[in-house]
Amino acid sequence: MLRLKDLREDRDLKQEEIAKILNISQTNYSKYELGKINIPISSLKKLAEYYNTSVDYLLGLTSEIKPYPRQK
């Protein structure tokens, strides 16, 4: 998933740092970025919150980087 890599690199972060946030190995996180394995929904939510974007943006379903307004 190219967007994951772009978001991470834009913030000068290493894969190890994001993997730690997700409580997974760097190897598994690398596989997320490469699209070799599917990302669990819980991890997608954490990533969207961390990067202040939407899951749809991470998945390439929208080009709008801003997150949707939260429901009340």
C-alpha positions as CSV (number, residue, x, y, z in Angstrom):
1,M,0.0,0.0,0.0
2,L,1.9,2.9,-1.3
3,R,0.0,5.4,0.7
4,L,1.2,3.9,4.0
5,K,4.8,4.2,2.9
6,D,4.2,7.8,1.7
7,L,2.5,8.8,4.9
8,R,5.3,7.2,7.0
9,E,8.1,8.7,4.9
10,D,6.5,12.2,4.9
11,R,6.9,12.1,8.7
12,D,10.4,10.7,8.6
13,L,9.4,7.6,10.5
14,K,10.8,4.1,10.2
15,Q,8.8,0.9,9.7
16,E,9.9,-0.2,13.2
17,E,8.3,2.9,14.8
18,I,4.9,2.2,13.1
19,A,5.2,-1.5,13.8
20,K,5.6,-0.7,17.5
21,I,2.5,1.4,17.5
22,L,0.6,-1.5,15.9
23,N,2.2,-4.0,18.2
24,I,3.5,-6.1,15.3
25,S,6.9,-7.0,13.9
26,Q,8.7,-4.7,11.4
27,T,8.5,-7.6,8.9
28,N,4.7,-7.8,9.1
29,Y,4.5,-4.0,8.8
30,S,6.7,-4.2,5.7
31,K,4.3,-6.7,4.2
32,Y,1.4,-4.3,4.8
33,E,3.2,-1.6,2.9
34,L,4.0,-4.0,0.1
35,G,0.4,-5.3,-0.1
36,K,1.6,-8.9,0.6
37,I,-0.8,-9.4,3.5
38,N,-4.1,-7.8,4.4
39,I,-4.2,-5.3,7.2
40,P,-6.6,-6.1,10.0
41,I,-9.4,-3.6,10.5
42,S,-8.2,-2.7,14.0
43,S,-4.8,-1.8,12.6
44,L,-6.3,0.2,9.7
45,K,-8.3,2.2,12.3
46,K,-5.1,2.9,14.4
47,L,-3.2,4.0,11.3
48,A,-6.0,6.3,10.1
49,E,-6.2,7.9,13.6
50,Y,-2.4,8.1,13.8
51,Y,-2.0,9.8,10.4
52,N,-5.3,11.8,10.9
53,T,-6.8,10.5,7.7
54,S,-9.6,8.0,6.8
55,V,-9.4,4.3,6.3
56,D,-10.8,5.0,2.8
57,Y,-7.8,7.1,2.0
58,L,-5.4,4.4,3.3
59,L,-7.2,1.9,1.1
60,G,-7.1,4.1,-2.0
61,L,-10.9,4.5,-2.2
62,T,-10.6,8.3,-2.0
63,S,-8.0,10.9,-2.8
64,E,-9.2,13.2,0.0
65,I,-6.6,12.9,2.8
66,K,-8.7,14.8,5.4
67,P,-10.7,12.4,7.6
68,Y,-14.4,12.4,7.6
69,P,-16.2,14.3,10.4
70,R,-16.7,12.2,13.4
71,Q,-20.3,11.1,14.2
72,K,-21.8,12.3,17.4
